[in-house]
Amino acid sequence: MPMIPYGRQNINHADIDAVVDVLQSNFLTQGPVVPAFEKAVSIYCRSQHGVAVNSATSALHIACIALGVGKGDIVWTTPITFVASANCALYCGATVDFVDIDPRTYNLSVERLAEKLVMAEKRGTLPKVVIPVHLCGQSCDMARILMLGQKYGFKIIEDTSHAIGGRYKGEPIGNGSYSDITVFSFHPVKIITTGEGGMALTNDELLAKRMRLLRSHGITSTAEDMHPRPPEELWNYQQIDLGFNYRMTDIHAALGLSQMQRLDEFVIKRHAIAKRYDQMLSGLPVVTPWQHPDSYSSYHLYVIRLKLDQINRTHRQVYEALREAGILVNLHYIPVYRQPYYEKMGFIAGYNPEAERYYSEALSVPMYPGLTEEQQEQVVAKLTETISL
Ligand SMILES: *Cc1c(COP(=O)(O)O)cnc(C)c1O
């Protein structure tokens, strides 16, 4: 039986040719294609600077360091995200806390954020950085998050891993109007891919410079950034910071640059699939994704919530029945603080009730540009059969 995954890359001949061209060129890494890809993404998103790295996880890590996150600092994010959105703070020796979600968008709730900030101010535990995540490709309420950032003095990293090609208030997500740094992922299930890869965008030249340094060992070969040394000594590079090898290769960048040309087409296709799901699922006991009027989603994911009080089967049974039929539904996400590693820090079940309600009902159904109408009908037929039992 053919499997229908929940997400899948879309590679054409132009993508393959672009990668082969790099393989036959002088530079497999540290060549001209990485800056060309950075430029293409920055221009598309209307951002000043792009720093390409080997994953969004790496981008989140160097974004935190560039914003000064360290031991004793506190970072807040949403529990309904991939673990990387929270782990980046732990890498820096900071502590993480979670803000419950909005019941309609499933994004970090601005109301819960505002309440939590009032309490944190009293206790002296305000966050240094808040990381909103644009779940499924739908932007968070960034205008209000930025206002709170200005009031309470926290920095903002938007985890836009799901959201390239999406818009907020008519402007491309990633333009940096509401945050210090935005971070994209180019994993194959995401909107465009480089195999593995990520990018940090910012309008702040100093943050961009620091992130460039951090992605390559903290090494510079720019004369003005080097420390003075006796003129008779040869110094063609210096390590001036503690960085990593988080570089993207030109092979990966070539794929990304080629994929950028089809980004809008991908998102349009995802919208068409979402619209069909909205219609086909309208009679079933499920909640389909609600869209805020300010948002044009990239539709990375199409998450449905099961109305379990009207269904004779458990969440887990529905998940397993679909999987057994080759329809690889998935769960985005288990609240991060429920992970055993996080429970060791003292987080307990029930901490963010809205997130846990969501987790107990949510399923991501297949959503990717290559999903055919016939496959979509198969998904809906199997889901209908399963929840009608
Ligand atoms: C995929 C994803 C990441 C991590 O991306 P990688 O490129 O695999 O490191 C981080 N945050 C979110 C919300 C993601 O979906």
The ligand as an SDF file (V2000), in Angstrom:
LIG
                    3D

 15 15  0  0  0  0  0  0  0  0999 V2000
   11.5800   22.2250   12.0890 C   0  0  0  0  0  0  0  0  0  0  0  0
   11.5430   23.1760   13.2190 C   0  0  0  0  0  0  0  0  0  0  0  0
   12.6950   23.6060   13.8960 C   0  0  0  0  0  0  0  0  0  0  0  0
   14.0310   22.9950   13.6640 C   0  0  0  0  0  0  0  0  0  0  0  0
   14.4250   23.0490   12.3480 O   0  0  0  0  0  0  0  0  0  0  0  0
   15.7380   22.2920   11.8690 P   0  0  0  0  0  0  0  0  0  0  0  0
   16.0650   23.0100   10.5900 O   0  0  0  0  0  0  0  0  0  0  0  0
   15.3620   20.8680   11.6690 O   0  0  0  0  0  0  0  0  0  0  0  0
   16.7730   22.4810   12.9080 O   0  0  0  0  0  0  0  0  0  0  0  0
   12.5740   24.5750   14.8730 C   0  0  0  0  0  0  0  0  0  0  0  0
   11.3830   25.0830   15.2010 N   0  0  0  0  0  0  0  0  0  0  0  0
   10.2530   24.6900   14.5980 C   0  0  0  0  0  0  0  0  0  0  0  0
    8.9530   25.3140   14.9930 C   0  0  0  0  0  0  0  0  0  0  0  0
   10.2960   23.7130   13.6130 C   0  0  0  0  0  0  0  0  0  0  0  0
    9.1660   23.2830   13.0460 O   0  0  0  0  0  0  0  0  0  0  0  0
  1  2  1  0
  2  3  1  0
  2 14  2  0
  3  4  1  0
  3 10  2  0
  4  5  1  0
  5  6  1  0
  6  7  2  0
  6  8  1  0
  6  9  1  0
 10 11  1  0
 11 12  2  0
 12 13  1  0
 12 14  1  0
 14 15  1  0
M  END
$$$$
